Amino acid sequence: MFTENIERIRKLKKLSQRELAESLGMSTQNYNNMVNKTKNFWVSDLLKIAEILEVPVTTLLDNSANPIVGKSSARVSDYKAERDYYKDLYEKSQSTVESLARSMEAITGKKGATQKRN
């Protein structure tokens, strides 16, 4: 079902299959194989498609018959779960960045060596 949603939204956004495929960094043939279900989607492909089409992933996965760009029958709780997932991912990445910064400081012996300079 989600391949139909992708195609419907792609057409609403006035993107050709070639343009979407190029944005995904793949050939039009590979893209066609995915939407025709002869090739499996990777989760990363689905995330990129949602980003390119400027819709939440839940809109692509929505089982309603006619998802509308910017609106979906997905429940608010679905969006909250998605938001919480990305918030948790962001917090984990911040922890990793801080750990890497401490490691760089230990290696270089310079405190704040990794801080952005204005």
N, C-alpha and C positions, 0 to 999 in steps of 0.2 A: 504494500500500500504506500509506503513512504516514497517509492520511486515515482509514483503518480503525483504525489505532492510536490516533489522536487521539480518535475517537469511543468506542472501547473504554475508554480510560483516563478520558475525561470521564464516562462512565457509572459506572465504578468509583468515581470521586470524588463521585458523586451530584450532578453539575452539569448543569443543563439547557442546551440549546443557547443559549437566550436569555441565561442567566447568563454563559456563556463569551463570547458575542458582546459583551455589555455590558462585560465585563472587557477585551475587546480594543478597545473603543471603536468598534464597528461594529454595524450592524443585524443582526438574526437572518437576514434574507434574504441579506445579503452573506456571513455565516458559512456558511449552507446552500449558497450557490453555490460556496464554496471546497471544502467537504467533498464536494460532489457533482461536483466537478471542472469546473464551468462557469466558474469564475473562478480565476485563478492565485494561489497563495500567494506572498507576499513573504517573504524570509528573516526580516525583522523580525517578521512575523506568527508564523512558526514559533518564533522565540526567545521571543516573548511567551507563546505557548501553552505552551511547555515550562515557563516560569516559573510561569504560573498553575496548571498541573497538577502542579507540583513534581516534574518528572522531567527527566533530561538530554535534550537534543535527540536524542542517539543512540538513546534509547528510542523516540522518535517515528518515527525513520527506520529502526528495526530491521526487518529483513525476516522475522524469525521469525513463525510463525503466531499466537503467543499471548504478546505481551509482558506482563509482570506489573509493576504499579507497584512501583518500587523495585528491581526485578531485571530483567535483560535478558540476552539471549544475546550482546550486544555484548562484544567482547573488552576486557580491561583496557587494552590499547594504545589502543583507541578513546577511553576515558576520559582516558588520559594525554595524547593528542593534543588533546582538548578542553580539558583543564586547561592545557596548555602554550599553547594559543591565547589563553585568557583571561588567563593570566599575562603573556604578551607584550603583550596589549592594555592591561592594567593598567600595566605598566612604561612603555609609550608615552604613556599618559594622564598618568602622573606627570611625565614629561619635559615634556609640554605645559604642565601646571600650573606647574611650576617656571619655564618660559620666560615664561609669562604673568605670574607673580609678579615676575620681574626687570623685565619691561616696565612693570608698574604702579609698581614702585619708581623706575624711571627717569622716568616721567611725573610722579609725585607728589613725588618727591624724598625720600620717607620709606622708610627701610629697614624691612622687615617690615610694611608697610602692609596686606598681604593676609593676614597671619597671623591665625588664629582666636584670639579672646580668650576667656578663661575668666570 
